[in-house]
Amino acid sequence: MTANNENQQFGNLLEYIKQSRGFDFTGYKPSSLKRRINKQMQSHQIESFGDYLDFLQVHPEEFLPLFNTILINVTSFFRDTHAWNYLKNELLPRMIEDKSETETIRVWSAGCASGEEAYSLAIALHEALGSEQFRQRVKIYATDVDEEALAQARHANYSEKDLKPLSSIQREQYFESLVEKKYAFRPDLRRAVIFGRHDLVQDAPISRLDLLVCRNTLMYFNAETQGRILNRFHFALNDTGVLFLGKAEMLLTHSDLFTPINLQYRFFTKVIRINGRDRLLAMSSTNAEEMGSRLSRSLRLRELAFDSIPVGQLIIDKNGELIMINKTAQSLFGLNLNDIGRPFQDLEISYRPLELRSRIEQVKQERRQLTVTDVAYHVREKETRYLDIQLTPLLERNNQLLGTSITITDVSRYHHLQTELQRANQELETANEELQSSNEELETTNEELQSTNEELETTNEELQSTNEELETMNEELQSTNEELQTINDELRLRSIELDQTNAFLGSILASIKAGVVVIDRQFNILSWNNEAENLWGMRGDEIQGQSFFGLDIGLPIQQLREPLRLCLAGEEISQEMVVSAINRRGQTIDCRLGFNPLLDSSKLPLGVIILMEEIRG
């Protein structure tokens, strides 16, 4: 099957799922989605997406196991302990302190799976607030698209294995013991957690949130869908709200929406967008003091974000005075906060490493961006840095000039790479002259080297995508491992039951006072009890698996062929006969024989059970 044909069948399958069940998977990463669907297809020995679409149309009950396979519900209580400890020790106390004692704390667990994450939030908030404050103030909204997982979460019943990440004190304080080693989350605290079905791609977000937890969920979506979801998360959070993501989700390409609080543990806060209308509303509000406090915090966050930018940036007003400079620029050019407010032309940076005064005037007059690349800056005697300098006019909506932004990016690394590339190109040209036979190969190499600079710019996004894909596969492997563990436990229980059954049957055979021989349809011996050993002098372990008709004992075995044949053919259900035989002591005896078929579950004969008993006078 060609790749185009496979992609078309895959698209048709997703469209059918969307139309018939309302699940829209078109925003998921195709590689992960195909891998999960293929896993379910293999359980039915189906090889193509087209055939699986036909199978779904005929077997609608297949949707439930398919969705369970696609929606990987890998979760646990306080998953990634260090991140949760940071939330409990650093962020929750700060969040509670910023609110009055009567304000509600609103939390959303998006993609909550079977509920462990939502109840972890409940435990953390209860520990921070106490019972009374928790019941009065906390609302936790927990959502997912998987109805089966939500049903499990609503019951709040977990096994002893599920509770292993919790301390013994937490297990005792927050869970009640049920039968069969099951534990239920406390009902009085359970009321604060509200579960519901919610599609992150299609449904409107929950609003006015103080904390939004969405861990290892975004990584299953493609970049476009991630962007739409993150815009909704931005709307959902309060200005001081916190976004808690999974360890594979770094938001490197969404810095306009969120800025990191702690990148190591994936905590972010929203970038606040304030316009003129918002300022007027804030000033006219009866709660001006509170809004002013929030605006102050917002401006402080902007200052911190401005300082944390890894490129140097200066802001010059329309009168030519320096009004803002971040830490990167201060470090690079030896400036400090005392230089703010000074005329830019009086500073060394206005003419070194590049004459900027005339370029600032050019930007003011032309009202357009100006970029100068690869500027050499001699920092010390033997150190030279290379800079890209970008001048951007800062304009109001009416095109009125407010000032100029100067962004300075240290591209020394890329300059050295370019130099190396140029040197490599020269070597390639020399080799091309010397080796005419290698002309085509050298030209190809030259093109690849020239494109390396562009590839370096996209490497970061590709690495992020790869990281998300690896995390997805890790969760799939964890899900598979849990399934195998469950199967292993079932097999172990069945093995114990089988051993018990065999011991029970062996005890019964040993207690029977008649000789018992069980043979299969090929007349091979399956069982030979102790009484049969006493009659004929042969042990069961000696003749196990041998042909019954190959035995050399005092029983006239050839006379038994017909009764055995009738039993195996199902023509006679039960038969008896008496024969003259010689026992293990060499004595002639009369032996009563009984023949009964060994039946399977369909009442078909698998073999014959022969009962042997000496007739005593």
N, C-alpha and C positions, 0 to 999 in steps of 0.2 A: 504494500500500500504506500503511495506517495505521501510526502509530508503535507501537501496541500489538501489531499483527500482526507487525511487523518484530522487536520485542523477543521475542515468543514464539518465532518461528522461530530467532532468534539463541540463545535459551536451549536450544532443542531440539538445535541444532547442537553447542553446548558439552557437553551431556549425552551425545550420541552419541560425541563424541571421548573423553570420560572413560570411558564404558563399554567402548568398543572398543579403546582404546589406553592407557588409564590416565593420560592427561594431564588434570589438573584445572585449567582456566583460569578457573574461576568467581571466583577471587580477584583476577584482573587487572582493570585499569581498563577499563571497557567501551569508552570512546571510542578508546583506543589499539588495543585488541584488534580492534574492528570495522574500523578503518582498515587494519590489517595483513591481516586476512582478505579484505577487499574488494580489496586489491592482488592477492592470489592468484586471486580470483574473476575479475578483469578479464582475466587471462591466458587464461582459458577462455571469455570472453564470457558469464559467468553473472551475473545481476543480483540475485537474491534469495538469502537464506540458506537458504530451503527447497529451492531448486533445487540449491544447492551440497551440501546434505546428501544429496540423491538421487545427486549425482555421486560423492560419497565412498563411498557404499554400493556403487556399481557399479565404481569405480576405486580400490581400496585402496592402489595405488601412489602416489596423490596425497597421502597423509599425510606422506611425507618432505618434498616441497617446501613443503607447508603449514607444517610445524613449522619449517623453515628460514626461512620468511618471518616467522612470529610471533616466534621466538626470535632477536632481532636480535643477531648476534654481532659487534658493533663493538668492537674492542679493539686494543691495540698495546703494545709494550714501553714501560714507564715512562710510561704515559699521564698527562698533567698533571704535567710535570716538576718544578714547584716543590713540589707535595705530596710526591712521592717523595723529593726532596732533604731535606725536613723529616723524613721517616721515617728516612732513612739517617743524617742528621747529628745529629738530636736524640733520637729515640725508640729506635732500635735500640741505640745505645751504652748508654742508660739501662736498657733491658730486659736486655741482656747483663750489665751490672754488678750487677743485682739478683739474678742467679742464680749458683750455684756452677759450677765448670768441668765438673762431671759431669752437671748437670741438662739434660734434653732441652728444646729450644725447639720448641713445637708451634704451627704456623701453619695457618690454613684460608683458602683462596681460594674463596669461594662465588660461583657463577656465573662460572666461569673461562673459558667459551667455548673458543677454540682454543688456550689455554695460555700466551699471552704474559704475562699477569699473574702466573701461577704461577712461570714461569721468571724474571720480573723479581724476584720475592721471593727466588728461589734465588741470583741474582746479587748482590743487596743483602746477603743474609746471608753469602754466601761472602766478599765484600769486607770484611765486618765481623769475621768469625771466622777466616778462613784455611782452607785445604783440610782439614787434619786435624780441627780442631774442627767444621767444617761436616759432614763425613761422619759423625762420631760423635754429634753432638747434634741435628741439624736434621731435623724431620719436617714436610713441607708436604703438606697434604691439599687437593686441587683437585677441585671437584665442579661438575656442571652437569646439566641435564635433557636436553640435546641430545646424543644418542649420536654423531651424525656429527661434531660439534665435538670431543667427547671423543676420538674415534678420531684426529682430526688432532692433538690435543694430545699423545696418547701417542706418536705417531711423532716429534714434536719436530722436524719438518722445516719450514724457513721459506725464503722467497725473499729475494733481495737487497733488494727493496722493503720487506719486513717488518722487516728489521734496520736501516733508516735511523735510527730514534730512538736506536740504540746508538752509542757512540763506537767509533772504529776499534780501540782497545785492547780494549774489551769484545767486539767481534766476533771479534777474533783469539784472545782468551783463552777464550771460552766456546762457540765454535761451530767445527765442523769442516766443511770444504768438501766438497760432494758434486758429482755430475754435474748438468748443466743449470742451473747457477747456483743450486743449492739448498744450504742449510746446516743441519746437525744440531747440537742442543744436546749438550754433552759427556756421554757415557754415564755416566761415574763420578759426576757431579753429578746426572744425571737420576734416579738411584736414590733420591734423597731426596724426590722428588716422586711422590705416590701419587694417581692419578686414579680417579674413580668417579662413577657416576650418583647424584644426590641431589636430591630435591624439597624445597625450602625450606618449602613449605606442609604437606607430609604426613609427611616423614621426620624421625626424631629427630636432633638436632644432634650434631656432634662436640664432645667436652667437653675440659676442662682446657687451654684455649687461651691462649697468650700474645699472639697477634695474629690478628684476624679481619678479612679484607679482602673487602668485598662492595660493589663500586663500580657505581653506575648500574644496579642491579638492583631495589632496593626501589621505585623510582619507577614501575615497571610495575604494581604491585599497588595495590588500593584501601586505604583507611585501616584497615579492620578487619583485613585480611590482613597489612598492614604491622605492626600491633600484635602479632599472634600470632608473626610471624617475629622481631620484636625481643625478645619475651619469651624465645624460644629462644636468641637470641644472648646475652642476659643470663645465661642458665644456662650457656652454652658457655664463657664467658670466665672466666679466673682473676680473683681480686680486683683484681690490678694489670694485667690484660689490656687491650689497646687494640683499639678498633673503628675501621676505616678505611673511610669511605663515599665515594660519588661527590659531585660538586660540586652536584648538585640535591637532596641529601638532608641536611637540617639537624636533624631530630629535635626541632623546637620543641615538639611536643605530646607528647613522651615523656621529659620531664625527670625523671620518677620512675625511669626505667630507666638513662639515660646522661647524663653531664655532659660538656661539651666540654673537651678539652685544647687544641685549636686549631681554632676554628670556621671560620676562613678556609680551611683545608685539609681540614676534615671529619674530624678525629681526636677520638674520644670514649673515655671510660673508664666502667665500670659504676658505678652508684650501689649501694653495698653495703648489704644489708639484714641487720642484726644483731639477734637477739632474745635473750632470757634464756638459752635453752637453748644457743645458740651460745657465749655467754660462759662458761657452766659447762664446756662441752666444751673450750673453749680453755684454761681454767685447769687442767683435769685432764689435759691432753695432755702427753706426755713431751717434746714439742717446744714447750714453753710460750714460750721466748724468741723463737722464730721467729714464732709466732702473735701474740705481743705486739707484735713489730715490725710485722706486717701490720695489726694492729688500730690501732696508732699511726698508720700511714700512712692507714688508713681514716678515723680521726677527723680527721686533718689535712685530708683531702679534704672531709670534711663541713664543717669550719670554713671552708675556702676556698669551698665551694658556698654556705654560709650567708652569707658576706660578699659573694658575687657576685650575690645576689638583688637585682633592680632595685627592690624595695620595702623600706621600713624595717621592721625586726622587732626586738622586745624580748621577752625571756623573764624572767618574774618567778616566783620560787618561792612555795610556799604560805605562807612567813613574811613575804612582802612585800618581799624583797630582789631587786634587779636582778642576774641572773646571766649574761645574754647580751645582746649588742647588736651588730647588724651595721653595716658601714661606711656603708650608705645612711642608717640612722637617726642615726649619729654625725654625718654631714655635715649632715643636715636640722635637728637640734636642738642642735648644738654640744656633744654628749657626747663622752667619750673613755673609754679602757679603765680609767682610774682610778675611774670611776663604778661599775664592776662591784663588787658586794658591798655597795653603799650601800642604805639603805632607799628604796624607790621613792617614798614620800611626801615625802622630802626633796628630790627633784629637781623642777626647774621643769616638766618634761614631764608630771608627775602632775596638774597643773591648767591648763597652757597648752600647746596651744590649746584643750583640752577637759578638763573635770573628769573624771579617769579613776578616782580612788580609789573612789568610790561604785559605779561601773560594774564595777570588778574584784570588789567584794564581791557585787554582784548575780550576776555570772557564777559565782562560787564557790558561792553558795547554790542557784542554779537549774540548775547543771551544763549550761548550754547556751550556744551562741554568741550574741554580741551585736554588732551592726554599727551604726555611726553614720556617715552619709554627708554629704558636702559641708560639712565643717568648715572655717571660714575661719581661716587662720593668717597673721598679719601679720609677715612676716620682717623687712622694713625699712620705712621711712616710706612708700614708694610701691609696695611689692611685697607682694602678698597671694597666698598659695597656698591651694588647696582640697584637703582631704584626706578620704579614706575610712578610717575606723578600725574595725578588727575585733578583738574580744576573744574568745579561744577558750580554754575550760578544757582543761588537759592532764591526762588521766585514765589511770590504770592499768586493766588489764582488769577488776579488781574494783571499778571506779568510784571508786577512791581518788584524791583530787585531789593532783597533784604541783606544779601551778603554773598560770600563765596566760601565753598567748602574745598579744602585741599586734602586729598587722600594720597598717602605715600606708602607704597608697598615695596618691601624688601624682596627683590627678585634675584639676589646674588646667586642663590642655588641654581635658578633657571638660567642665569647668564653663563655660569660655569658649565652647565649642561650644554648650552648652546655653543659655547666655545669648543667643548669636547666634540659636539656634533660637527662643527665646521672643520675641526682638525681631522675628524674621521672622514668627512667628505673629501678633503684634500688627499688623504691617503688612498681613498677609493679611486679618485681621479688618476693618481699616479699609477695605481695598480691596473687601472683600465687601459692606460697607455702601454704598460708592459705586457699585459695579458689580454690580448684582443679576444681570445676565446671566452673570457669571463665577462664580456661587456654587458650582457643582459642581466646576469646575476648582480653586478655592481650597481646598475641602474635601479634595480628593485630594492637593493639594500639602502641606497641613497633616499629613495622615496619613503621607505619605512622610518629612517632616521629623522627625516624632516617632519614626519607626522607624530613623532614621539612627544613633542611639546604639547600637542593637542590632546594626546592620550593621557598625559599626566594630569590634565585638568579634570578628566572624567574618572580617574582611578578611584578617587574617594567615594563617589557614588556607587561604583561597581563593587568596591570592597564592602560598603554598607549593605548592598543587595545580597552579596555572598554571605555576609554574616547572618542576615535574616533567614536566608535559605538554610544555612547550617543549623540555626536554632530551630527552624521548622522541622528539619529532619531529626534533630535531637528529641523533640517532643514526640514525633512519630515513633521513634525507636523506644522511647519510654512507655508510650501507649502499648506498643507491641510486647514489650517486656512484661507489662502488667497482665496482658492477655495470656502470655505463656505461663506466668506464675499461677494464674487462676487454673489453667488447664493442668499444670503440674500438680496442684493441690487436689484437683478432682481425680487425677490418675492415682495419686497416692492413696486417697480414700478408697477408690475402687480396688486397688491392690490389697489393702487391708481387708476389705470385705471378701475378696476372692480367697485370701489365705484362711479367713474364718470359715468360709463355706467349705473349702477343701478339708480343713480339719474336722468340720462337722460331718462331712460325708465319710471321711476316713474312720471317724469314731463309730458311725453307723455300720459301715462294712465290717469293722473289727468285732462289733457286738453281735452280728448275725451268726447263729449257730450252724448255718449251712455254708458250704463252699459257694463263693460268688465269683463269676468270671464275666467281664464285660469285654466284648470284641466289637471292632468297627465293621464297616461294610466290606473291607478287604480281608476280614477274618484275622486282623492283627489284634493282639491282646492289649487292652487299655488298662484293665484293673484285675487284680488277683489277690483275694483276701487271705487272712491267716488260716481260716478253716479249709480253703482249697489247698493251701500249703500242707496242712496236716493230713489231708486225704491222699495227695499224690506225691509229696516229698520234694516239690520244687518251689523255691522262693520267688516272690513277685518281682524283685529287682533283677533276677536272672532271666526272666522270660518277658519282661516288659517290652512291647513293640514287636515280639516275634509272632509268626503265623501260628494260629491255634492248631491247624492241621499238621504242623511240623513238630508238635510236642511228642516226646517219647515217654508216655506215662501209661498206667494200667487201665485207662479209660478207652473203650473202643470208639475212637474219635470219628472214624470214617462213617459210622452209623448215624452220626449227628448232622451230616451234610443236608439232608432233606428238610428236617425241622428248621435248621438255620436259614435255608433258602426261603422257606415259606414265611418266616418272620420278616426277613429283609424285603420280601416282595409285598408284604402287607396282606397276605392271603389268610394268615392265621394270627390272631391277636395274642393268644396264649396257648401253649402246648405243654404236655407232660409225657414222659416215657420212663420205663424202668429197664436198665441194662445190667448185665453181669460185668464186673470189673475187678481189678486187682489193686488194692490200696498200697501205700508206701511200705507196709510191713510184709507184703507178699501174700496177703490173705485175700481169698475170693469173697467179694461182697456183692449184694444187690444195691444198685445206686439209682435213686429216683432223680430224674433231671427235669427241670422246668425251663421253658424258653419264653421270654418276654421281649418285645421290641423296645429299643431305646429311641424315643421320639424327640424331634425338634419342636420348635414353637408352632410349626405348621402341620404338626401331627404326621410328619414323614419320618420313616425309620432311619436313624443314624447308625444303628448297630443292634446288637442283641445282648440281653442280660441272661446268663445261664446260672440257674440255682442247682447245686449238687448236694444230695443228702443221702447218707448210708441208711438203708432200711434194716433195722435191728429186729431180730426175732423175739 
